[in-house]
Amino acid sequence: MVNGKTIVLGASPNPIRFSHKAVKSLLRYEKEVVAIGFRKGQIVEEDILVGQPHIENVQTVSIYIGSSRQSEYYDYIISLKPKRVIFNPGTVNPDFMARLKNEGIEPVNACMLVMLNEGEF
């Protein structure tokens, strides 16, 4: 069970995007979620933040951006001090995963939506 916030990185206001579905699922499971994307918008009642806002008490960062766009977020994600970072399908990044491990952060290669639905979150 997650104690703390889950950041969905790459959140989109487009309802067909998996990041959008992820935010909705986290809310449905009554998890504390912060949506961070490239454009402002909303998912249900949750505002999508842009940039690299300071967030306290982060348990999990769930990545929904491709590995080619992740490097600008490396230091930001590490600064949040999450317990784990979930690399959803299509986002796996071995270099960043190794760096996270070195920082004492667990990299997880999984689908957050499946984890939620199977009670493994």
N, C-alpha and C positions, 0 to 999 in steps of 0.2 A: 504494500500500500504506500502510495506517495504522500509524504508530508512535505509540503512546500509547493511552489509554483512550477508549472510546466510551461515553457516557452515554445511556441510553435514558430519556428524561424522559416520565413518564406510564405507566411499566411497570405491568402488571396481572397478578395471579396467574390470571386467567381465560384458559384456553387458546384461546378463540375470538377474543380481542383481538389486533390486529396488533402491539401493543407486546410482548405475550407471545411471539408468533412471531418478532419482531425479536431479542429477547434469545436465544432458542433458536438462531436462525440465526447470530448473532454467535459464540456458543459453538461451534457446529458448524464454523464457519470458523476456530476457534481465535483469536478476537479477544479482547482484554481488555475486558470489559464491566462497567459499573456500572448497576444498575437502580434508578431512583428513581421512586416512585409516591406515590399518596395513601393507600395502606394497606399495612401490612407483609404479607409473604407470601414465597413462593419461586417461582422459575422454574428448573426443573431443580435444580442445587445452588446457584444464585445467590440470595442474600437480596435482597428489595426493601427499599431504604432509604426513609425518609420525611423530609420537610423539605428542607433545603438543606445537605447535608453538604459539608465541605471535601474536595475531590478534587484530587490532584496529577496532572500530566502528562496533561491532557485534550486529545485530538486532535479529537474530534467530539462534538457533542451532537445527538442525533436526537430530534426533538420529536413526541410522540404525544398532545398535549393541544390542544384547540381554542384559537383566537386569543383568545376571551373570557376564558380562564383563564391566559393566558401572562404578563400584565403583572407579576404577583407574582414572576416568575422572571427578568425582564429583567436586573436588576443582578446576580443570582446567576450567570446564564449568562455574562455579560460578565466577571465576576470569575474565572471558571474559565480564561479566556484560551484557548478552543478555536481551532483553525485554521478550523473550519467548523461551521455549524449546518444540519442537514438538516430542512427543513419537509416532512414527509410529507403525502400527500393528506389534505385536510380541515384542515390546520393552517397554511396560508399566511397570513402576517401582514405586509403591505407596510410598515407603520410600524416594526415590530421589525426587519424585514429591512434597512431603510434605516439604522436605528440601528447594527445590526451592521456594515454596510459602513463607516460612519463610524468605528467602533472598530477597523477593520482585520481583521474576521472575515468570512469568506466565507459568505453565506447561499446555501443550495442548495435549490431547489424540485424535489424528486424523491422517489421511493419507495426507502427504504434497502434493503428486501428485494429489489427489482429490481436495485439497484446491486450488492448482494452476489452475487446469482445470475449477473449478467452480468460479474463481475470488475471492476467500475468503482469498487469501494469502496477 
